[in-house]
Amino acid sequence: MINENLYWQSFLLPYELAVGGFIIKLEAMRKEFLFKKVNNPIEIVSGRVKSVSSILEKAERLNIDFNHIPEGIYDIAGIRVTCKYIEDVYTVADLLKSRKDIDIFLIKDYIKEPKASGYRSLHLIAKYNVETVDGRMPINIEFQIRTHAMHLWASIEHTLKYKYYRHIPEEIQERLIQASIICASLDDEMTRIKSTMGSVVVDKVRETEPDLDEMEVFLNSIKKW
Ligand code: 0O2
């Protein structure tokens, strides 16, 4: 048992390093936008390393051999960016595409084509080299970019999925699909409201110069999902 624990701790370590590193990188981008006093597309950055039970469940569901888990499961390291507007989701995607430290090899656009469940989000899956004490280790990392409305829907549906062991009763599934359609029209309406506001939409920025304590606040603001 101890050996098994040690195995998973060491297996997950590079993913933890990657998630921690990317939360800081994206928080830094958010901060840069705020300081530059331009529209900031990044509202909330969070991340998680997939739990062992969820990794094993997914491997079984997708029929992935135990030894092929690192190549076969893309979301062991997950970074989530929540945005105000759909347009911001694609702006964040472009920012990620232009980075030199990741190599995006798969894009799943569940906004243009929502899942049958009603799930909407943009997923970018990338190769990333983690620098470990034993050298460079390539891993997959998944970026999920979504609006607050998409996030509200996904977190409630996710809780229900766990509650019902992935078998949500049909009647609730149908209501979730309807709720997803309502979230999509809310996003569209927010986009229309934004375009009528035009150039007024600039995030509130501080009036005074930042001080050193800000740095601490910045690190404390790192959230887990
Ligand atoms: P955890 O460990 O609970 O966080 P899938 O077969 O659905 O797992 P797919 O469609 O290839 O996989 O998606 P992908 O890109 O591997 O990402 C899986 C993650 O995306 C999920 O993690 C969720 O965070 C999110 N996701 C994908 N589909 C749905 C959905 O229908 N509803 C919700 N709420 N979230 C979804 P897990 O599996 O929840 O893992």
Residues whose N, C-alpha, C, O or C-beta is under 5 A from the ligand:
A	BS01	0O2	K50 S51 S54 D75 K115 S117 Y119 H123 A154 E157 H158
